[in-house]
Amino acid sequence: MPPAQPDPEPPPIHRLLELIKSEPDPAAALSHLELLISTRPAFPTPQPLIFHLLRRLATAAPSHLPRLLGLLPRMRHRPRFSESAALVVLSAFSRALMPDAALAAFRDLPSLLGCNPGIRSHNALLDAFVRARRFSDADAFFASLSHGAFGRRLAPNLQTYNIILRSLCARGDVDRAVSLFGSLRRRGVDPDRVTYSTLMSGLAKHDRLDGALDLLDEMPKCGVRADAICYNALLSGCFKNGKFEKAMRVWEQLVRDPGASPNLATYKVMLDGLCKLGRFKETGEVWSRMVANNHRPDTVTHGILIHGLCRSGDVDGAVRVYSEMVKAGLVLDVAVYNSLIKGFCEAGKTGEAWKFWDSTGFSGIRDITTYNIMMKGLFDSGMVKEATELLAQLENDASCSPDKVTFGTVIHGLCQNGFANKAFEILEDARTSGKELDVFSYSSMINRFCKDGRTDDAKMVYENMVKDGCKPNSHVYNALINGFCRACKISDAVKVYAEMADNGCSPTIITYNTLIDGLFKAEKYQEASSLTREMIERGLKPDIKTYGSLIRGLCRDKKIDSALGIWSEILDAGLQVDVMVHNILMHGLCSAGKVDEAFRLYLEMKQKKNCSPNLVTYNTLMDGFYEIGSVDKAASLWTTILDDGLKPDIVTYNIRIKGLCSCNRTPEGVLLLDEVLARGIIPTVITWNILVRAVIKYGPIQI
């Protein structure tokens, strides 16, 4: 066995000191310090060198700070630092979200750094708790200041209160924040700009915009000048709440304020907010001011404008901004390309979208969002083959992999384009291979199967969804209920409704409308009425669809007076009644032989601005008049149909042929067949049945 090799001789002290000072990687420099201390324990390491390394680690590698702090007690000549060194350490732990490390260092400051923590160190630890959202620890530590729980009693200063205000606003406790702010002067502390901007931001974020605006007006009276940060907080709040006029008032105040001026962050807030509100005239004015004031637009600023223009449909304007970016030599990120691709797809210009798609490939910046946007655009344009080819390309792309949005996009797109079986195949492949699927994928599949009458398949998808741990939402339940109602499986629809409640999903107005209408069509009048009462008891207000179903159901149940009572409720509620609901009531009145009342409703309808009678209206009334033998009134409606520019369909002709034949005017009814054929309208089985019955009843017609 060869003899063990002796450990290599460590570098000389001067070399180690040089390495500690010049090593680019602070963690590697720390390793050199560890070697120096372990091999030269008697050497007094220069205190400025330790502090220099301390600052480098705090800036670039705070996770290694505990290693350095652990070395200090091992030094024979232990350095003593001022509180400034403590602030470097504690602030670094705060920024790195390392509150436990900050607390440990704070407790051992005298032994580690040779200094006692003052109020600034206490504030740094408090800030560490708040940044890490350890709010209960922050509250306890703040309360301990005056009790001296950490060594000595200290009076909180303005910075302390600013941190606590930020903490209260971050957790949404703005009432306590307002109360604390109001008590500051009584505590002998005058708020500064940070105090005001912190509270303004908190109020604005939590929908207390008026209170935030009041603070802006209060600042000059209290001798505090607002800066761009204050204005930016208010502008963000205004746009978040959709308050365009208030945002512009704050903007004008900032522009006129001699002590403050918009910064680049201000312009970004303004451009983003105005674009989202569709205020592109004002967007252009703000952009021009930004350029005139030498704030050079960057990639983010251009991206905001491109995104806004694309959302508004002005893709040509977005391309002009894109061209400016290229000319200026700005780096084009994937967010800019994604906005352009989405904008062109939504404008129906998939050819142009493809060009930007290719650009993302050339630049090597394509991400999964790019794929998802492009596939959605292709599906929306009916380009199913191209979209599925893109999915195959994605599956072979080493830099990207399909996510739940991808599967939702593909499944929904295939379903919308009539490829239910292909969509189901992709859904099953994804779920059996353990891919993440969201509720949108399942609901799209369920909705498509229900529309196709494949309720058993829809139910199977629903059961798999629950088994896979994906919680159904109201869209899923509503699709199932609608599918079962359309398939006349009303008991299954009621069962799904019960499951919906059992699974903690609250029924929506769509749920109730669908089920109420289904129950009425199934002639389950009592159950439908009970469900209507339940809906109202739950605090949901009936809408025009609810009332339409109620009127139709009551008319079918021969309860015309009750239907008229519902009609009065609609009018009293001031709801806008459309032509469909008018037609439902007219049909009910005509079926009950109350044709004159239906005709009065028609006359009222004609006087309304946005409720012109349609062909169904005239067909219903004409049929009613023929049923009671009022041939002349029916003929008058026929003339009105033509005068109003409406085109009679086969239903209209069937009503007239049948009506004339039933009123002993069979020859006139038979002659209408020639008019039907001359107009290019195809007679139906009903047409021929009417004519055959007329011939059987009255014998051969002499024309």
Number of C-alpha atoms within 10 A of each C-alpha: 3 4 5 6 6 6 6 6 7 12 14 10 14 9 13 17 18 12 18 25 18 11 13 11 13 23 22 13 22 24 15 21 23 16 15 22 19 13 14 15 14 12 13 13 20 11 14 11 14 18 15 13 21 22 19 19 24 22 16 13 16 25 15 15 22 16 14 19 17 11 16 18 14 13 17 13 15 17 18 15 18 12 19 12 19 26 20 20 26 31 23 24 26 24 16 18 19 19 24 15 18 25 19 12 22 22 14 15 20 15 14 22 20 17 17 18 21 14 17 18 22 22 25 26 26 28 29 29 26 25 21 16 16 15 18 11 15 22 16 11 18 19 13 16 18 14 13 12 11 15 12 13 14 15 11 18 15 17 18 18 20 25 24 22 25 23 26 23 23 19 12 15 15 21 12 13 23 18 11 17 20 12 12 14 11 9 11 10 14 15 20 17 16 19 19 24 25 22 26 29 25 29 27 23 22 16 14 16 23 14 14 25 20 11 18 21 11 13 16 11 9 11 11 15 17 23 18 18 21 24 25 25 22 28 28 20 27 26 22 18 17 15 15 16 11 19 23 17 13 18 20 11 15 21 13 11 14 9 11 17 15 21 15 16 13 21 20 23 18 24 25 21 25 24 24 20 16 15 15 17 10 15 22 15 11 18 19 11 14 19 11 10 10 9 14 11 18 14 16 15 18 22 27 21 26 28 25 27 25 25 21 18 15 16 25 15 14 26 15 12 17 22 12 13 18 12 9 11 9 14 12 18 15 19 20 21 23 24 24 27 27 24 29 25 26 21 17 15 17 22 13 14 25 16 11 20 21 12 15 19 11 10 11 11 15 21 17 16 17 19 22 24 22 25 25 23 26 25 23 19 17 15 16 19 11 14 24 17 12 17 20 11 12 19 13 11 11 8 12 14 14 18 16 16 18 22 24 24 21 26 26 24 27 26 22 18 15 12 15 21 13 14 24 21 11 15 21 15 12 16 14 9 8 10 15 14 20 17 16 20 22 24 27 25 27 29 25 25 24 24 17 14 15 16 24 13 15 25 19 11 20 22 12 14 20 11 10 14 8 15 15 21 17 16 19 22 24 26 25 27 28 26 29 27 24 18 18 15 16 21 13 18 26 17 11 18 21 12 13 20 11 10 11 11 15 14 20 15 16 17 21 22 26 22 25 26 24 26 25 22 19 15 15 16 19 11 14 24 17 11 17 21 12 13 20 11 10 10 8 15 12 16 14 17 18 18 21 26 23 25 26 24 28 23 24 19 16 15 15 21 12 15 24 17 11 17 20 12 13 18 11 9 9 9 11 12 18 16 17 17 18 20 24 20 22 27 25 26 26 23 18 15 15 17 25 15 13 23 20 12 16 20 12 11 18 13 10 10 7 12 16 14 20 14 15 17 21 22 24 22 24 26 24 28 23 23 20 14 16 16 19 11 15 24 16 11 17 18 11 13 20 11 10 10 8 12 12 18 15 16 16 19 21 25 22 23 24 24 26 22 23 16 15 13 14 21 17 14 24 20 12 17 19 11 12 17 11 10 12 9 14 12 16 11 8 13 18 13 13 19 19 13 13 22 16 9 10 12 10 10 10 6 7
